[in-house]
Amino acid sequence: MSAARSAAERAAAEETALFAQPEAAPDVTAAYGPEPDQVVDFYAPRGPGAAPGTPLVVVVHGGAWRAAYDRRHLSPFAAFLAGR
């Protein structure tokens, strides 16, 4: 198996795994500009370890989203971090 094929197969497997995760809604979304994609999502701490002063998870749109990779594809990871 060539290295290029192996890398392509890994990329395809990662993409499949990424899009298999359920979307998690942010606790708050705020606009930082006039465009619809100029938003920042905030995920509050979740779970039994969430104590006062626990940091928020903040996801800021980087400006280069493509249709399949909008800010929602990061939401499962943001929710995972908020639960830690």
N, CA, C and O atoms as a GROMACS GRO file, in nm:
protein
  336
    1MET      N    1   0.086  -0.117   0.000
    1MET     CA    2   0.000   0.000   0.000
    1MET      C    3   0.090   0.123   0.000
    1MET      O    4   0.185   0.132   0.078
    2SER      N    5   0.060   0.217  -0.086
    2SER     CA    6   0.142   0.338  -0.094
    2SER      C    7   0.108   0.432   0.021
    2SER      O    8   0.000   0.425   0.079
    3ALA      N    9   0.203   0.519   0.053
    3ALA     CA   10   0.182   0.616   0.161
    3ALA      C   11   0.068   0.711   0.127
    3ALA      O   12  -0.010   0.748   0.215
    4ALA      N   13   0.056   0.750   0.000
    4ALA     CA   14  -0.051   0.841  -0.041
    4ALA      C   15  -0.188   0.775  -0.023
    4ALA      O   16  -0.282   0.838   0.024
    5ARG      N   17  -0.196   0.649  -0.061
    5ARG     CA   18  -0.324   0.579  -0.045
    5ARG      C   19  -0.358   0.563   0.102
    5ARG      O   20  -0.472   0.582   0.143
    6SER      N   21  -0.259   0.529   0.182
    6SER     CA   22  -0.280   0.514   0.324
    6SER      C   23  -0.327   0.645   0.386
    6SER      O   24  -0.418   0.646   0.469
    7ALA      N   25  -0.267   0.757   0.346
    7ALA     CA   26  -0.307   0.888   0.398
    7ALA      C   27  -0.449   0.921   0.353
    7ALA      O   28  -0.527   0.975   0.431
    8ALA      N   29  -0.483   0.888   0.229
    8ALA     CA   30  -0.617   0.914   0.179
    8ALA      C   31  -0.720   0.829   0.254
    8ALA      O   32  -0.829   0.878   0.285
    9GLU      N   33  -0.686   0.705   0.282
    9GLU     CA   34  -0.777   0.618   0.356
    9GLU      C   35  -0.797   0.668   0.499
    9GLU      O   36  -0.908   0.664   0.552
   10ARG      N   37  -0.689   0.714   0.561
   10ARG     CA   38  -0.700   0.770   0.696
   10ARG      C   39  -0.788   0.894   0.696
   10ARG      O   40  -0.872   0.912   0.785
   11ALA      N   41  -0.768   0.980   0.597
   11ALA     CA   42  -0.848   1.103   0.587
   11ALA      C   43  -0.996   1.070   0.570
   11ALA      O   44  -1.082   1.133   0.631
   12ALA      N   45  -1.026   0.971   0.486
   12ALA     CA   46  -1.165   0.931   0.464
   12ALA      C   47  -1.225   0.873   0.592
   12ALA      O   48  -1.341   0.901   0.625
   13ALA      N   49  -1.148   0.793   0.664
   13ALA     CA   50  -1.198   0.734   0.789
   13ALA      C   51  -1.222   0.842   0.894
   13ALA      O   52  -1.321   0.837   0.967
   14GLU      N   53  -1.133   0.941   0.902
   14GLU     CA   54  -1.152   1.052   0.996
   14GLU      C   55  -1.277   1.131   0.963
   14GLU      O   56  -1.354   1.167   1.052
   15GLU      N   57  -1.298   1.158   0.835
   15GLU     CA   58  -1.416   1.234   0.793
   15GLU      C   59  -1.544   1.157   0.826
   15GLU      O   60  -1.641   1.216   0.874
   16THR      N   61  -1.544   1.028   0.801
   16THR     CA   62  -1.661   0.946   0.833
   16THR      C   63  -1.688   0.948   0.983
   16THR      O   64  -1.803   0.964   1.024
   17ALA      N   65  -1.585   0.933   1.064
   17ALA     CA   66  -1.602   0.935   1.209
   17ALA      C   67  -1.649   1.072   1.257
   17ALA      O   68  -1.734   1.081   1.346
   18LEU      N   69  -1.596   1.177   1.198
   18LEU     CA   70  -1.633   1.313   1.237
   18LEU      C   71  -1.780   1.338   1.215
   18LEU      O   72  -1.849   1.388   1.304
   19PHE      N   73  -1.830   1.306   1.097
   19PHE     CA   74  -1.968   1.334   1.064
   19PHE      C   75  -2.066   1.234   1.125
   19PHE      O   76  -2.187   1.252   1.114
   20ALA      N   77  -2.016   1.128   1.189
   20ALA     CA   78  -2.102   1.032   1.256
   20ALA      C   79  -2.143   1.081   1.395
   20ALA      O   80  -2.236   1.027   1.455
   21GLN      N   81  -2.075   1.182   1.447
   21GLN     CA   82  -2.104   1.234   1.580
   21GLN      C   83  -2.227   1.324   1.578
   21GLN      O   84  -2.245   1.401   1.483
   22PRO      N   85  -2.311   1.317   1.680
   22PRO     CA   86  -2.428   1.405   1.683
   22PRO      C   87  -2.387   1.549   1.710
   22PRO      O   88  -2.296   1.576   1.787
   23GLU      N   89  -2.457   1.640   1.644
   23GLU     CA   90  -2.432   1.783   1.665
   23GLU      C   91  -2.472   1.822   1.807
   23GLU      O   92  -2.570   1.770   1.860
   24ALA      N   93  -2.397   1.912   1.868
   24ALA     CA   94  -2.428   1.962   2.002
   24ALA      C   95  -2.450   2.112   1.993
   24ALA      O   96  -2.363   2.185   1.946
   25ALA      N   97  -2.564   2.157   2.038
   25ALA     CA   98  -2.595   2.300   2.032
   25ALA      C   99  -2.514   2.377   2.135
   25ALA      O  100  -2.498   2.331   2.248
   26PRO      N  101  -2.462   2.494   2.097
   26PRO     CA  102  -2.391   2.577   2.194
   26PRO      C  103  -2.489   2.634   2.296
   26PRO      O  104  -2.609   2.643   2.270
   27ASP      N  105  -2.438   2.673   2.411
   27ASP     CA  106  -2.523   2.736   2.512
   27ASP      C  107  -2.558   2.879   2.472
   27ASP      O  108  -2.669   2.926   2.497
   28VAL      N  109  -2.464   2.947   2.409
   28VAL     CA  110  -2.485   3.085   2.364
   28VAL      C  111  -2.408   3.104   2.234
   28VAL      O  112  -2.297   3.052   2.220
   29THR      N  113  -2.465   3.178   2.141
   29THR     CA  114  -2.397   3.219   2.018
   29THR      C  115  -2.406   3.371   2.010
   29THR      O  116  -2.512   3.429   2.032
   30ALA      N  117  -2.293   3.434   1.977
   30ALA     CA  118  -2.290   3.581   1.966
   30ALA      C  119  -2.225   3.619   1.834
   30ALA      O  120  -2.129   3.555   1.790
   31ALA      N  121  -2.277   3.723   1.771
   31ALA     CA  122  -2.220   3.773   1.645
   31ALA      C  123  -2.104   3.867   1.676
   31ALA      O  124  -2.109   3.942   1.774
   32TYR      N  125  -2.001   3.863   1.592
   32TYR     CA  126  -1.892   3.959   1.606
   32TYR      C  127  -1.874   4.041   1.478
   32TYR      O  128  -1.779   4.118   1.466
   33GLY      N  129  -1.966   4.025   1.384
   33GLY     CA  130  -1.962   4.100   1.259
   33GLY      C  131  -2.096   4.090   1.190
   33GLY      O  132  -2.187   4.023   1.239
   34PRO      N  133  -2.111   4.156   1.074
   34PRO     CA  134  -2.239   4.160   1.005
   34PRO      C  135  -2.273   4.035   0.923
   34PRO      O  136  -2.389   4.014   0.888
   35GLU      N  137  -2.175   3.952   0.893
   35GLU     CA  138  -2.199   3.833   0.811
   35GLU      C  139  -2.256   3.720   0.896
   35GLU      O  140  -2.222   3.708   1.014
   36PRO      N  141  -2.343   3.636   0.838
   36PRO     CA  142  -2.406   3.528   0.915
   36PRO      C  143  -2.306   3.430   0.977
   36PRO      O  144  -2.332   3.373   1.082
   37ASP      N  145  -2.191   3.411   0.912
   37ASP     CA  146  -2.092   3.318   0.965
   37ASP      C  147  -1.996   3.383   1.064
   37ASP      O  148  -1.907   3.315   1.116
   38GLN      N  149  -2.011   3.509   1.092
   38GLN     CA  150  -1.924   3.577   1.188
   38GLN      C  151  -1.985   3.565   1.327
   38GLN      O  152  -2.045   3.658   1.380
   39VAL      N  153  -1.968   3.447   1.383
   39VAL     CA  154  -2.025   3.417   1.514
   39VAL      C  155  -1.922   3.345   1.601
   39VAL      O  156  -1.825   3.288   1.552
   40VAL      N  157  -1.948   3.350   1.729
   40VAL     CA  158  -1.868   3.275   1.826
   40VAL      C  159  -1.967   3.194   1.909
   40VAL      O  160  -2.069   3.245   1.953
   41ASP      N  161  -1.936   3.067   1.931
   41ASP     CA  162  -2.021   2.978   2.010
   41ASP      C  163  -1.956   2.953   2.145
   41ASP      O  164  -1.835   2.933   2.155
   42PHE      N  165  -2.038   2.955   2.249
   42PHE     CA  166  -1.991   2.931   2.386
   42PHE      C  167  -2.056   2.804   2.438
   42PHE      O  168  -2.177   2.786   2.427
   43TYR      N  169  -1.974   2.716   2.494
   43TYR     CA  170  -2.021   2.593   2.556
   43TYR      C  171  -1.985   2.599   2.704
   43TYR      O  172  -1.868   2.604   2.740
   44ALA      N  173  -2.088   2.599   2.789
   44ALA     CA  174  -2.067   2.605   2.933
   44ALA      C  175  -2.018   2.471   2.985
   44ALA      O  176  -2.044   2.367   2.924
   45PRO      N  177  -1.946   2.473   3.097
   45PRO     CA  178  -1.902   2.346   3.157
   45PRO      C  179  -2.021   2.256   3.184
   45PRO      O  180  -2.128   2.301   3.226
   46ARG      N  181  -2.002   2.126   3.159
   46ARG     CA  182  -2.109   2.028   3.177
   46ARG      C  183  -2.059   1.914   3.263
   46ARG      O  184  -1.938   1.891   3.275
   47GLY      N  185  -2.149   1.844   3.321
   47GLY     CA  186  -2.114   1.723   3.393
   47GLY      C  187  -2.086   1.746   3.540
   47GLY      O  188  -2.090   1.859   3.588
   48PRO      N  189  -2.057   1.636   3.611
   48PRO     CA  190  -2.041   1.643   3.756
   48PRO      C  191  -1.921   1.725   3.802
   48PRO      O  192  -1.920   1.775   3.914
   49GLY      N  193  -1.820   1.741   3.718
   49GLY     CA  194  -1.702   1.817   3.758
   49GLY      C  195  -1.713   1.965   3.730
   49GLY      O  196  -1.616   2.039   3.753
   50ALA      N  197  -1.828   2.011   3.683
   50ALA     CA  198  -1.844   2.152   3.647
   50ALA      C  199  -1.865   2.235   3.774
   50ALA      O  200  -1.973   2.237   3.831
   51ALA      N  201  -1.760   2.302   3.815
   51ALA     CA  202  -1.764   2.385   3.935
   51ALA      C  203  -1.758   2.532   3.895
   51ALA      O  204  -1.714   2.565   3.785
   52PRO      N  205  -1.800   2.621   3.984
   52PRO     CA  206  -1.786   2.764   3.954
   52PRO      C  207  -1.641   2.796   3.918
   52PRO      O  208  -1.547   2.749   3.982
   53GLY      N  209  -1.625   2.876   3.816
   53GLY     CA  210  -1.491   2.913   3.772
   53GLY      C  211  -1.432   2.820   3.667
   53GLY      O  212  -1.322   2.845   3.617
   54THR      N  213  -1.504   2.712   3.633
   54THR     CA  214  -1.456   2.622   3.528
   54THR      C  215  -1.461   2.697   3.395
   54THR      O  216  -1.561   2.760   3.365
   55PRO      N  217  -1.354   2.691   3.316
   55PRO     CA  218  -1.350   2.768   3.191
   55PRO      C  219  -1.458   2.726   3.091
   55PRO      O  220  -1.501   2.610   3.088
   56LEU      N  221  -1.499   2.822   3.010
   56LEU     CA  222  -1.589   2.796   2.898
   56LEU      C  223  -1.509   2.739   2.782
   56LEU      O  224  -1.387   2.756   2.775
   57VAL      N  225  -1.578   2.672   2.691
   57VAL     CA  226  -1.520   2.635   2.563
   57VAL      C  227  -1.574   2.736   2.462
   57VAL      O  228  -1.695   2.756   2.452
   58VAL      N  229  -1.483   2.800   2.389
   58VAL     CA  230  -1.521   2.903   2.294
   58VAL      C  231  -1.478   2.859   2.154
   58VAL      O  232  -1.362   2.826   2.133
   59VAL      N  233  -1.572   2.857   2.060
   59VAL     CA  234  -1.543   2.821   1.921
   59VAL      C  235  -1.568   2.945   1.836
   59VAL      O  236  -1.680   2.994   1.827
   60VAL      N  237  -1.460   2.996   1.774
   60VAL     CA  238  -1.469   3.115   1.692
   60VAL      C  239  -1.459   3.075   1.545
   60VAL      O  240  -1.369   3.000   1.507
   61HIS      N  241  -1.549   3.124   1.465
   61HIS     CA  242  -1.546   3.098   1.321
   61HIS      C  243  -1.418   3.156   1.263
   61HIS      O  244  -1.387   3.273   1.286
   62GLY      N  245  -1.345   3.076   1.190
   62GLY     CA  246  -1.219   3.121   1.133
   62GLY      C  247  -1.231   3.185   0.996
   62GLY      O  248  -1.132   3.237   0.944
   63GLY      N  249  -1.348   3.184   0.937
   63GLY     CA  250  -1.369   3.250   0.809
   63GLY      C  251  -1.347   3.164   0.686
   63GLY      O  252  -1.363   3.213   0.574
   64ALA      N  253  -1.311   3.039   0.703
   64ALA     CA  254  -1.283   2.956   0.586
   64ALA      C  255  -1.368   2.829   0.585
   64ALA      O  256  -1.325   2.727   0.533
   65TRP      N  257  -1.486   2.835   0.642
   65TRP     CA  258  -1.572   2.718   0.642
   65TRP      C  259  -1.621   2.688   0.501
   65TRP      O  260  -1.650   2.778   0.422
   66ARG      N  261  -1.631   2.562   0.473
   66ARG     CA  262  -1.692   2.516   0.349
   66ARG      C  263  -1.821   2.446   0.387
   66ARG      O  264  -1.843   2.414   0.504
   67ALA      N  265  -1.906   2.424   0.290
   67ALA     CA  266  -2.041   2.373   0.318
   67ALA      C  267  -2.041   2.254   0.415
   67ALA      O  268  -2.114   2.256   0.514
   68ALA      N  269  -1.962   2.154   0.389
   68ALA     CA  270  -1.964   2.036   0.477
   68ALA      C  271  -1.894   2.062   0.610
   68ALA      O  272  -1.918   1.991   0.707
   69TYR      N  273  -1.809   2.162   0.614
   69TYR     CA  274  -1.728   2.187   0.734
   69TYR      C  275  -1.762   2.321   0.797
   69TYR      O  276  -1.674   2.403   0.821
   70ASP      N  277  -1.889   2.344   0.824
   70ASP     CA  278  -1.925   2.467   0.892
   70ASP      C  279  -1.895   2.451   1.041
   70ASP      O  280  -1.839   2.350   1.083
   71ARG      N  281  -1.931   2.549   1.120
   71ARG     CA  282  -1.893   2.545   1.261
   71ARG      C  283  -1.957   2.429   1.336
   71ARG      O  284  -1.908   2.391   1.443
   72ARG      N  285  -2.065   2.373   1.283
   72ARG     CA  286  -2.132   2.263   1.352
   72ARG      C  287  -2.048   2.137   1.358
   72ARG      O  288  -2.067   2.055   1.448
   73HIS      N  289  -1.955   2.119   1.264
   73HIS     CA  290  -1.878   1.994   1.268
   73HIS      C  291  -1.784   1.991   1.388
   73HIS      O  292  -1.736   1.884   1.425
   74LEU      N  293  -1.757   2.105   1.448
   74LEU     CA  294  -1.674   2.110   1.569
   74LEU      C  295  -1.755   2.095   1.697
   74LEU      O  296  -1.699   2.076   1.805
   75SER      N  297  -1.887   2.103   1.685
   75SER     CA  298  -1.970   2.105   1.805
   75SER      C  299  -1.958   1.979   1.892
   75SER      O  300  -1.959   1.992   2.015
   76PRO      N  301  -1.946   1.859   1.837
   76PRO     CA  302  -1.929   1.743   1.925
   76PRO      C  303  -1.800   1.752   2.007
   76PRO      O  304  -1.798   1.713   2.124
   77PHE      N  305  -1.694   1.802   1.946
   77PHE     CA  306  -1.566   1.815   2.018
   77PHE      C  307  -1.577   1.923   2.125
   77PHE      O  308  -1.526   1.905   2.236
   78ALA      N  309  -1.642   2.035   2.093
   78ALA     CA  310  -1.660   2.141   2.192
   78ALA      C  311  -1.741   2.090   2.311
   78ALA      O  312  -1.708   2.119   2.426
   79ALA      N  313  -1.847   2.015   2.284
   79ALA     CA  314  -1.928   1.959   2.392
   79ALA      C  315  -1.848   1.859   2.475
   79ALA      O  316  -1.861   1.855   2.598
   80PHE      N  317  -1.764   1.779   2.410
   80PHE     CA  318  -1.677   1.686   2.481
   80PHE      C  319  -1.585   1.762   2.576
   80PHE      O  320  -1.571   1.725   2.692
   81LEU      N  321  -1.522   1.870   2.526
   81LEU     CA  322  -1.432   1.949   2.611
   81LEU      C  323  -1.508   2.013   2.727
   81LEU      O  324  -1.457   2.018   2.839
   82ALA      N  325  -1.630   2.061   2.701
   82ALA     CA  326  -1.709   2.124   2.806
   82ALA      C  327  -1.747   2.024   2.915
   82ALA      O  328  -1.772   2.063   3.030
   83GLY      N  329  -1.751   1.897   2.882
   83GLY     CA  330  -1.786   1.793   2.979
   83GLY      C  331  -1.669   1.740   3.058
   83GLY      O  332  -1.687   1.651   3.141
   84ARG      N  333  -1.550   1.791   3.034
   84ARG     CA  334  -1.431   1.740   3.103
   84ARG      C  335  -1.400   1.818   3.228
   84ARG      O  336  -1.303   1.787   3.297
   0.00000   0.00000   0.00000
